[in-house]
Amino acid sequence: VSVGDLNWVRLVQLLPALAQFFDHPVTHQHLDEIKTLEIEHAPEFRSTALLRVGWLAGQLDWKRNRGKSKSLGFTKETEAGRPKIAVTLREKKGEPISGCQLTTNSAEFRIEHRQGADLLDVFFGRTGGRKMRQMLPASKNDAVELVREELMRGGPHRVYLRALENVRDLL
């Protein structure tokens, strides 16, 4: 059994909710066009938010702009160069992660988890175009449930380790 970080387990439903936006090949272009990532998190769950950032950076091959400050800026190597990706973390009372939004020049991808809700409100919209909304299951923030979930999954956590490597010095 491989037990990991419970802050990582809190993301179990949020990670696929975000990934599903890009399941269809038509949306793949947006992956190289991401300009901003905004995450709202409860005050005591900053590390959960950072793991979310690390997961995206690891999956999308973002490189962190490492300077003297502990900045959350990233870049992504694309055919058009190295566009900057601004990352903002905001504290908000409520669920560990109550909101996550990615924006490009032409689209917005948003997930909201209202306090106490058992569903995520998932939204995609093109600027001046098609908009879609759906509801997906949300994780619970119960320690016993989180440990049970972690023990059920077991095995090595390569994705977790890649996410952690991207934000280790910020934790």
Summary of the structure (lengths in Angstrom):
residues: 171
radius of gyration: 15.8
end to end distance: 24.8
largest distance: 48.9
contacts: 488
relative contact order: 0.23
helix: 37%
strand: 28%
